[in-house]
Amino acid sequence: MARIRRIWLSLIILTSSTAARGADWPQSRGPNRDGKSAETALLRKWPEGGPRLLWSVGGLGTGFSSVAVANGIIYTTGMSDAQGFLFAYDLDGKLRFKVPYGPEWRGSHRGTRTTPTVDGEKVYCTPGGPDGVIVALDKMTGQTVWATTGVEELSAYCSPILIQRGPNRLLVNMIQKSIICVRAEDGRLLWQVPYAASYDTAANTPVYSDGMLYVTSIIEREATTGGLMLELAAGGTSVTTRWTDQRLDCHHGGVVLVDGYLYGSNFKGITRGDWVCLEWRTGKVMYEARWNGNKGSLIYADGMLYCYDENTGDVGLVRASPAGFEVVSSFRVTAGSGEHWAHPAISDGRLYIRHGNALMVYDIRDG
């Protein structure tokens, strides 16, 4: 009974919140789940050695969770002694609480994968399988509101996005071997497009803009697609293929759309890859550039890309321009251990970098 109460406590703290402030980063990949921050007045060049480190903490356990920042609290997850824990810190790095929520992944690349979410009245998730490939849960009770049934696929590493297309609110996600769209009100399946990601591990949240939807994953077999651009019908109830691409076959670092161009890194090995820019409307390759020879994750704010090399731990400040991959400044993360797989986050002029059991917070405000 005590363990059940602890899990319930973590659920309520995780999801009960007022609306996020403009400076918050309340979920994986930011306020709109697109890897972008609307913040301005940020440094356009860093001092030698990188921006000022405000504070760091250790003891987070094993995991690749990034951070969510909402209402003055920083959330992340980590695994210790096979148990998953939800951590909460204040903005000065003081631990507010640490609560267990149950056993965590102990297979290949053991540790937590999930970034907490603080938002909204309901929770949409993607369990996978014929009884509920996507479900809507009442966040306060855990009761099922609806479930999308009849799809014989497992989930992947993706989070769904919410799209308004004409009169319809749509939930779109990548699952084991396809892209799926359901109606947000009741979970009714509207369309499903085959998409065979290598290892069945599609891990990049889809990107949507102005009636077009982009998905990408790694290519290692002839059956895989790489990047795929779909055009939604007027009401979003059907799609057609606009273009495909095999240069931006992103592993799990995510992509961002800025001023009509897509940015991300491609896959040439478990850590290896180049950094790529594509034109959104056509798929035209604007550049494919090498930086350390490694791929990684990236986010965007105030005209700049924040690129995180998953092999060396270098963090690069790069101009978001289709003209070329220009690293203006960089520094190397030295705290923590293991793969540099957690995505960066930005909130209120601060850059958050998680590496293994360590979290570092940097001041990136201009002046």
C-alpha positions in Angstrom: 0.0 0.0 0.0 2.8 2.4 0.8 4.4 1.8 -2.6 1.0 2.5 -4.3 0.7 5.8 -2.4 4.2 6.8 -3.5 3.4 6.1 -7.2 0.1 8.0 -6.9 2.0 10.9 -5.4 4.5 11.1 -8.2 1.7 11.0 -10.8 -0.2 13.9 -9.2 2.9 16.0 -8.8 4.0 15.2 -12.4 0.8 16.2 -14.1 -1.0 18.7 -11.8 -0.2 22.3 -12.8 -1.5 25.6 -13.8 -0.9 26.6 -17.4 2.8 26.9 -18.3 4.4 30.3 -18.4 6.0 31.6 -21.6 9.5 30.8 -20.3 8.7 27.3 -19.2 9.8 24.1 -21.0 7.1 21.8 -19.6 7.7 18.6 -21.6 10.1 16.8 -23.9 11.1 19.0 -26.8 9.7 22.2 -25.3 6.3 24.0 -25.1 5.0 22.8 -28.4 7.0 19.6 -28.6 8.9 20.9 -31.6 12.3 21.5 -30.1 11.8 25.3 -30.2 11.9 28.1 -27.6 10.3 31.5 -28.2 12.8 33.2 -25.9 14.9 36.1 -27.1 17.8 38.2 -25.7 20.0 35.1 -25.6 23.8 35.1 -26.1 24.8 34.9 -29.8 28.3 33.9 -28.9 29.6 32.2 -25.7 32.7 33.1 -23.7 35.8 30.9 -24.1 34.9 27.6 -22.3 31.2 28.1 -22.7 28.4 30.0 -20.9 28.6 30.5 -17.2 27.7 27.3 -15.2 25.1 28.4 -12.6 25.0 25.1 -10.8 25.1 21.3 -11.2 23.8 18.3 -9.3 24.6 14.6 -9.4 22.9 11.5 -8.0 20.2 11.3 -10.7 20.9 7.7 -11.4 21.0 6.0 -14.8 18.9 7.4 -17.6 18.5 9.6 -20.7 15.6 11.7 -19.5 15.8 15.4 -20.3 14.2 18.0 -18.0 10.8 19.7 -17.9 10.7 23.1 -16.3 7.4 24.5 -15.1 6.2 27.0 -12.5 9.7 27.3 -11.0 10.3 23.5 -10.6 12.7 21.3 -12.6 11.7 17.7 -13.2 13.6 14.7 -14.5 13.8 10.9 -14.0 16.5 8.4 -13.2 17.0 4.8 -12.2 18.7 3.6 -9.1 18.7 -0.1 -7.9 16.4 -1.0 -10.8 13.7 1.5 -9.6 12.6 4.6 -11.4 12.6 7.9 -9.5 11.0 11.3 -10.2 13.2 14.2 -9.1 12.2 17.8 -8.6 14.6 20.7 -8.0 14.0 24.4 -7.5 15.7 27.0 -9.7 18.7 27.2 -7.3 19.3 23.4 -7.6 17.8 22.5 -4.2 16.1 19.0 -4.2 12.4 19.5 -3.5 11.5 15.8 -3.6 12.5 12.4 -5.0 9.8 9.7 -5.3 9.9 6.2 -6.7 7.4 5.2 -9.4 8.3 1.5 -10.1 10.7 -0.8 -11.9 12.6 0.7 -14.8 14.3 -0.7 -18.0 17.3 -2.9 -17.3 17.9 -4.3 -20.8 20.2 -2.8 -23.5 21.2 0.8 -22.6 19.5 0.5 -19.2 17.9 3.4 -17.5 15.0 5.9 -17.8 13.9 7.3 -21.2 10.9 9.4 -20.1 10.9 13.2 -19.7 8.1 14.3 -17.3 5.2 16.4 -18.7 3.4 19.2 -16.8 0.3 20.3 -18.7 -3.3 20.1 -19.6 -6.4 18.3 -18.4 -5.8 14.9 -20.0 -2.8 12.7 -20.8 -2.5 11.1 -24.2 -0.1 8.1 -24.4 0.9 5.4 -26.9 1.0 2.0 -25.1 0.7 0.1 -28.4 -1.1 -3.2 -29.2 -4.6 -4.1 -30.4 -6.3 -3.0 -27.1 -5.1 0.5 -27.2 -2.4 1.7 -29.6 -3.2 5.2 -28.4 -5.2 6.0 -25.3 -6.5 9.1 -23.5 -6.4 9.0 -19.7 -8.0 11.2 -17.1 -4.8 12.5 -15.4 -6.4 12.8 -12.0 -7.8 9.3 -11.8 -6.0 7.2 -14.4 -9.4 6.2 -15.9 -9.4 5.5 -19.6 -11.3 8.1 -21.6 -10.9 6.3 -24.9 -8.7 3.8 -26.6 -7.8 3.3 -30.3 -8.2 -0.5 -30.8 -7.5 -2.9 -33.6 -3.9 -1.8 -34.6 -1.6 -4.8 -34.3 1.6 -2.8 -33.6 3.7 -1.9 -30.6 4.6 1.6 -29.6 8.0 3.2 -30.5 9.9 6.0 -28.7 7.7 8.8 -30.0 5.4 11.2 -28.3 2.2 12.2 -30.2 1.5 15.7 -31.5 -1.8 17.5 -31.6 -2.8 19.1 -34.9 -5.8 21.4 -35.8 -6.6 20.8 -39.4 -9.8 22.4 -40.6 -12.6 21.5 -38.1 -10.7 18.4 -36.8 -8.3 18.0 -33.9 -5.9 15.2 -34.7 -3.3 13.2 -32.8 -0.4 11.9 -34.9 2.4 9.6 -33.8 4.9 7.1 -35.1 4.5 3.6 -33.8 6.4 0.4 -34.5 6.0 0.2 -38.2 3.7 3.0 -39.3 2.5 6.6 -38.8 -0.9 6.8 -37.3 -3.5 9.5 -37.0 -6.6 9.4 -34.7 -9.3 11.9 -33.8 -8.5 13.6 -30.5 -12.0 13.6 -29.2 -12.7 9.9 -29.4 -9.5 8.1 -30.7 -11.2 7.0 -33.9 -8.5 5.8 -36.4 -8.4 8.2 -39.4 -5.4 7.0 -41.4 -2.3 4.8 -41.1 0.8 5.0 -43.3 3.3 2.1 -43.4 6.8 3.2 -42.2 9.4 0.6 -41.4 12.0 2.3 -39.1 15.3 0.3 -38.5 15.1 -1.8 -35.4 11.4 -0.8 -35.1 12.6 2.1 -32.9 11.2 5.3 -34.5 12.2 7.9 -32.0 11.7 11.4 -33.5 8.5 13.3 -32.8 6.7 14.2 -36.1 6.9 17.9 -37.2 3.8 19.7 -38.5 3.4 23.0 -40.3 0.7 24.4 -42.6 -0.9 21.2 -43.7 2.4 19.2 -44.1 3.7 16.5 -41.8 7.4 15.3 -41.6 8.7 12.1 -40.1 12.1 10.6 -40.1 14.1 7.7 -38.7 17.3 5.8 -39.5 17.9 3.9 -42.7 19.8 0.6 -42.5 17.7 -1.7 -44.6 16.3 -1.3 -48.1 12.7 -1.4 -46.6 13.2 1.8 -44.6 12.3 5.2 -45.9 14.3 7.9 -44.1 12.6 11.2 -44.2 9.0 11.3 -45.4 6.8 14.4 -46.0 3.0 13.9 -46.0 0.4 16.5 -47.1 -2.8 16.4 -45.2 -6.2 16.8 -46.9 -8.3 19.8 -46.0 -9.8 18.1 -42.9 -6.7 16.0 -42.2 -8.6 12.7 -42.6 -6.3 11.5 -45.4 -2.7 12.1 -46.6 -0.6 11.9 -49.7 3.2 11.7 -50.0 4.8 15.0 -51.0 8.5 13.9 -51.0 10.9 11.4 -49.5 14.6 11.8 -48.5 17.4 9.6 -47.4 19.9 12.3 -46.2 18.2 13.3 -43.0 17.7 9.8 -41.5 17.7 11.0 -37.9 18.3 8.4 -35.2 16.9 9.9 -32.0 18.2 13.5 -31.8 15.1 15.1 -33.2 14.7 17.7 -35.9 13.5 21.4 -35.9 11.8 23.5 -38.5 13.0 27.1 -38.7 11.9 29.6 -41.4 11.1 27.0 -44.0 14.1 24.7 -43.3 14.6 21.5 -41.4 17.7 20.9 -39.3 19.0 17.7 -37.7 21.7 15.0 -37.8 21.8 11.8 -39.8 22.8 8.3 -39.1 26.2 6.8 -40.1 26.7 4.6 -37.1 25.6 4.3 -33.4 27.2 7.7 -32.6 28.5 8.7 -36.1 26.7 11.1 -38.5 26.6 14.5 -40.1 24.4 17.6 -39.7 21.9 18.3 -42.4 19.6 21.1 -43.6 16.6 20.4 -45.9 14.2 22.8 -47.6 10.7 22.1 -46.0 8.6 22.4 -49.1 10.7 20.3 -51.5 13.2 18.2 -49.5 16.1 19.8 -51.3 19.4 19.3 -49.4 20.8 22.7 -48.4 23.9 21.2 -46.7 25.3 18.1 -45.2 28.2 19.1 -42.8 30.6 17.2 -40.6 31.1 18.3 -36.9 33.5 16.0 -35.0 32.1 13.2 -37.2 29.3 12.6 -34.8 25.5 13.0 -34.7 23.4 14.3 -31.8 20.4 16.2 -30.7 19.4 19.8 -31.2 17.0 22.5 -30.2 16.4 26.1 -31.3 16.1 29.5 -29.7 16.6 33.1 -30.8 18.1 32.4 -34.2 20.5 29.8 -33.1 20.7 26.0 -33.0 21.9 24.3 -29.8 23.6 21.1 -31.0 24.7 18.4 -28.5 27.3 15.8 -29.8 26.2 12.5 -28.4 29.7 11.0 -28.6 32.1 13.7 -27.3 29.6 15.8 -25.2 30.4 19.0 -27.2 27.6 21.6 -27.2 27.7 23.8 -30.2 26.0 27.2 -30.8 25.2 27.2 -34.6 23.5 29.8 -36.7 20.1 28.6 -38.0 20.9 29.3 -41.7 20.5 27.1 -44.8 23.8 28.7 -46.1 25.9 26.4 -44.0 26.6 24.7 -40.6 28.6 27.5 -38.7 29.6 26.6 -35.2 29.9 30.1 -33.5 30.9 28.7 -30.1 31.2 25.4 -28.3 32.1 23.8 -25.0 32.4 20.2 -23.7 30.3 18.6 -21.0 32.6 16.8 -18.6 30.3 15.9 -15.7 28.2 12.7 -15.7 28.9 9.4 -17.6 27.6 7.3 -20.4 26.0 8.3 -23.7 25.1 12.0 -24.3 21.5 11.1 -25.3 19.4 13.5 -23.3 18.2 16.4 -25.3 19.0 20.0 -24.2 16.3 22.2 -22.8 16.0 26.0 -22.5 13.9 27.9 -19.9 14.1 31.5 -18.7 17.5 32.2 -20.1 19.0 28.9 -18.9 20.4 26.0 -20.8 19.8 22.6 -19.2 22.1 19.7 -20.1 21.5 16.2 -18.6 24.4 13.6 -18.9 23.9 10.3 -17.1 23.5 11.0 -13.4 24.4 14.7 -13.7 22.4 17.8 -14.5 24.1 21.1 -15.5 22.5 24.5 -15.7 24.1 27.4 -17.7 23.3 31.1 -18.0 22.7 31.9 -21.7 21.1 35.3 -21.2 22.6 38.2 -23.2 23.7 40.8 -20.5 
